[in-house]
Amino acid sequence: MRSLDLSSNSLQGELLPSICNAGTLEILNLSHNNFTGTIPHCIVNSNPSLSVLDLQNNSFSGIVPESFEVGNNLRTLNLNGNFLEGSLSQSMVNCTRLRVLDLGNNNIEDVFPHWLEALEELQVLVLRGNKFHGFIPSFKDNRSHAFHMLKVLDLSSNNLKGPLPALFFKSFKAMRRLDEKTHLQYLTYANSTYNGGFYEDSIDMTWKGFEIHLQKVLTIFTSIDLSNNMFEGEIPEVIGEFHALKGLNFSHNGLTGAIPISIGNLRKLEWLDLSSNNFTGRIPTELTNLNFLGVLNLSKNQLDGCIPRGQQFETFSSDSFKGNKDLRGFQLMIPCNAREERQEPLPSSEVGFEFGWKPVVLGYVCGVAFGAMLFQVMMFTGKPQWVASLVNDSPKKRKRRVRNRTW
C-alpha cells in the first residue's frame, strides 16, 4: 500500500504504532477526524518513502514528532488544529524536501524556529495560533538562500515581539517574482509509480478578514500574515518589492511610523490590513494605484489628513478608516479642503515636467487680455509711431535700421 486516505470521516480513538509497519506508504491522510492520543514518532523515522503526513483537525496531544531521519522524503507535514505542545525538534532540518509545513492552531511554545531557513524548498510556513515568542532574528546578507522559496508566511496570533528585520524579508525571492503562466497550478503530490496516489495541499488562513479553509493552494498564491503579535517599529521598505504579494496583514501590533509609499508598488495586492497599530502621517496617495485591492483596513491608528480619492478608494466604507481622529474624507462624513482633494498620486517614482492643459489655458487668457489692452490704447491715442513703424515698415527697412544701430 502506497496511499491511505481516510480523511473527513468520524474516526476516533488512538492511532496505533502498528501504522508504522506500512513501510511503503507515501501518502497518509487522516485529517478531519476525531483521533486522540499522541502521534507515533515511528511514523517519521521508520518510513523513508513517506511524502505526505496530514493529520490536521483532529485531537492529537503530546509533542510534534522529533526524530526526523536524514534522507527522508517528506514533502508535506500538516498537523494544524490539534492540541500539540512543547517545542520543535531541530531534526526537522533533515526534511530537506519539505514544501509545506503547517503547525498552526496548537499549543506549541518555542522561540521562532529560525533554523528552518535550511529548508530550501519550503514554500508554505504556517505557525499561527501557538505560543511562539521572542524576536525574529536578522539574517546576515550572505544568507540569501534563507526562505527564498517561501510564498505563504503565517505567524499570526503568537507572542512574537521586537522590530521586523529587513534582512529577514530580503531573502524572500519567490514573493518578488510574478508568475506569468496562464494556466492554474496547485501544490500537489502525485505518486510516480502508483496512479492511485494523489494529494492536494490545503491550509487554514485569514482571507480578506475571514477565517477560511483553503482547500487548494495555488502555486502563485503569496501572502504574509503577522497579525496579533507584539511587533514594533516601522514596516521595512523591502515589503514594497514583493510584486507577487496578494495579501498583507500586519494588524494588531505596535507598529509605528508612516505607511510606506512603496506598498503602492504591490499591484497584485487584494487585501491590506494595517489596523490597530500606531501608524502616523497621511495615507499615501500611491495606494490608489492598487487596482485589485478588494479589502482595506487602516482603522484604529493615528493617521491624519485627507483620505485619497480615486479608483478602489471610492468603494471602501468608513470601517476601513474609523478610529483615526485626525483623518478626513467623505467616507467619515468629514469634508476635506479643496487643496487636499487635488493631491494625486505620482505616476512613477521619478517626478518629471508635465505640460498639461492648465498652462495652455493660462497663456491663452493672458494673450487675449494683452491684445485687448493694446487695441484700446491704439483706439484712444491714435496710431503710435512705434506701432506704426512695426506695421508699415518693410522688412528691408527694419533690417537696415537694426544694422545701423549695431556697434
PyMOL commands that set and color helices and strands:
alter all, ss='L'
color gray80, all
select helices_A, chain A and resi 17-21+42-45+90-94+114-118+166-170+173-175+237-241+261-265+285-289+311-315+318-320+330-332+338-341+357-381+385-392+395-404
alter helices_A, ss='H'
color red, helices_A
select strands_A, chain A and resi 3-5+12-14+27-29+34-36+52-54+76-78+85-86+100-102+107-108+124-126+133-135+152-154+159-163+188-190+198-200+203-207+210-214+223-225+230-233+247-249+254-257+271-273+278-281+295-297+302-306+326-328
alter strands_A, ss='S'
color yellow, strands_A
deselect
rebuild
show_as cartoon
